[in-house]
């Protein structure tokens, strides 16, 4: 039974090759990627992340993802337009942290909710600092570089040989 099945599969493959259905396939004539590299058990995960342009943070456990987001809060809130949007962002992050604290999984990493007032205070200070620097700074003037004649290395080399 299996011989008949194998024969029919082989016949279909031969027919497709004769019709040219396997011509011009992507990757034809190129080396197999990863050949000669040491075996990696998670090669397919890495290739999927690379192909789909996904961040590798998705592979981290929830506790480490939350810890990383807490560290990135100042950078993420910097461009938010209003104080309320900053408070909403920190509130959503704190809700995720509290949900994880109620039912932790993965490695035990110290993750605490973010203090909203501290983040808002830093956001205000950053906004004030950027407003001051933008109003104080004057348009930069371009100074043309001086045209200094370059010395040739040839006379120096000649003196050393003599």
Residue pairs with C-beta under 8 A, 6 or more apart in sequence:
16 22
33 47
34 43
40 46
45 59
48 54
49 55
49 56
49 58
49 59
57 65
57 68
60 68
61 105
61 106
61 107
62 100
62 105
62 106
63 100
63 104
63 105
63 106
63 107
63 108
63 109
63 111
64 106
64 107
64 109
66 93
66 96
66 97
66 100
66 111
67 109
67 110
67 111
69 76
69 93
70 93
70 97
70 111
70 112
70 114
73 89
73 90
73 93
73 114
73 119
74 119
74 122
74 126
76 89
77 86
77 89
77 90
77 119
77 123
78 123
78 126
80 86
80 89
80 123
83 120
83 123
83 124
86 119
86 120
86 123
87 116
87 120
90 114
90 116
90 119
90 120
91 116
93 114
94 113
94 114
94 116
97 111
97 112
97 113
97 114
98 113
100 111
101 111
